[in-house]
Amino acid sequence: MILHGIVRGTEVPEPVIVDEFSVWVSENIQEVVVQDEQGERSEIEFTLTQYEKDEYIKSLIEANQEFELDITNTQLALCDVYELLTATV
C-alpha cells in the first residue's frame, strides 16, 4: 500500500480505479476554494491510496468476514428479542 496523501485536482475522481497492476482508492472527496492571483477557484481535494491488486482483494475478504460476523451476531440478538417477546404473551 502506498499512501499518496492529500491530492488536489479539477475533476471529481472515481472512488475506485483498477488498472493493470494497482487499485487506486480516493476517499474524503471534497470541494475546496483556492485563492490565487487570478481570484478564487474551486478544486477537488481527496486522499489517494494505491494498493497492489492482491493486497486490495485480501482487504476486501477480511472486511467481508467482519461483516458476516456482525450479521450473525445481529441475527442471534434478534432471535433473543423474539424469544423474549413471545415468552411474555
Buried (B, 14 or more C-beta within 10 A) or exposed (E): EEEEEEEEEEEEBEEEEEEEEBBBBBEEEEEEEEEEEEEEEEEBBBBBBBBEEEEBEEBEEEEEEEEEEEEEEEEEEEEEEEEEEEEEE
